[in-house]
Amino acid sequence: MRELVGKSCFILFFIFICQSVLASKKSLRHQEPCKRLELYLHDILFDGSDLANATSAQATNKTALGDFKFGMLAVFDDPITLDNHLLSPPVARAQGFYFYDKKNDYNAWLSLHIGLQFDTI
């Protein structure tokens, strides 16, 4: 009987120690990779008055065929930041052009190149 009590105490003690070790053990896995990257593109179309802050300009004027900027082509060199403030340090640049191609609704084609600066992210 003493032998049975001794074995059961040893088993309970062993289970208690194992649970304590497993509960306090930190995971050896590294942090999970980033699954969400949020960047802000700042596009300010030059209207003839704000040269210092303008990041894009019209290459062609809109036509008189509709009220939706039909035919307008704009080129841009926009800063991309980590927050929505224009004066934040840029982490990338977006360069390209867009044009409006429908005269009865807003619709645009966009072509751009994004150059990330990995040392600032």
N, C-alpha and C positions, 0 to 999 in steps of 0.2 A: 504494500500500500504506500509506504514511504517512497518507494521507487517511482510509482505512478504519479504521486504528487510532485516529486522533484522534476520528472520529465515534463509534466504539464506546466509547471512554473517556468522551466527553461524555454518551452515553446512559446508561452505567452510573452516572456521577456524578449525573445528573439523577434516575434511579430511586432512588438512595441518599438524596438530599436529600428527595425526595417522601415516601419511607417514614419518614424521620426526623421530618419535619414532621407527618405524619398520626399517627404513634405518640405524639408529645408533645402534640398538640393536645387541649385540653380541650373537652368538649361544651358547646355554647352553650345546651342545653336546661336549663330549670329543674328542680329536684327534682320527682320524680313526686308526685302528690297522695297524701295519706294514704289507704290502702286498709283500714286497720284502726283502729278506735277502741274502746278497752277501758275501760269505766266500771263502777263498783261501786255497787250499790244497797244501802243499809243499812236494813233493816226490823226494828225491835225492837218486838214487840207488848207493850203495857202489861199487866202481870200483877198490878197492885195494889201493887207494892213499889218499882219503879225509875222514878219519875216523871221524873227528870232526863234519862235516856237513851232513854226511850220515844219512838218515832216513829209508832206506830199504836195504835189502840184499837178494842176490840170495840164495835160499835153495837148488835148483838143477840147474845144468847147462843146457843150451840149447842143443838140439841134432843136429846132422849133417843132419837131414832129410829135411831141408829147410833153407831159408835165413831170416825167420821171427820169430826168437827166439822160435821156436816150442819146447815145453816141459819145458821151463823155469818157475820155481816157485819162487816167491819173497814174503817175509814177510815184513811188514812195521809198523812203529809207527810214523806217520807223524803229524806235528803241523798244525793247521788250524788257519789262521789269518783273520783279517778284511780287510787287503790290501795285495798287491802282493809282499811285502817285507819279505824275510825269517827271518830277525831279529826283526820283529814286535812281540809284546807279543802275545802268542797263546791264543785263546779263546776256543779252543777245541783240542782234539786229535783224530786222525783216526787210528785205529789199525785193521790189518787183513792181507789178502794175495791175490795175483792174480797170474794167470798162463796163458800162451799162449797155445792155443789149436788148431791152424791151421797151416799147413806147407806151404800153398800157399798164405797166406795173413795174415796181422796182425789181430788177434782176441784174446780177453782176457776175462776170467771169473774173477770176482772181488767179494770178500766177505769182508765186513768191518763193524766195530762198531765205531760210532762217539759219543764221550762223551763231551757234551757242559759244559762250565763253565759259568753259567748264571750271575755271579757277575761281569764278565769282558766285557759283551756285552753291 
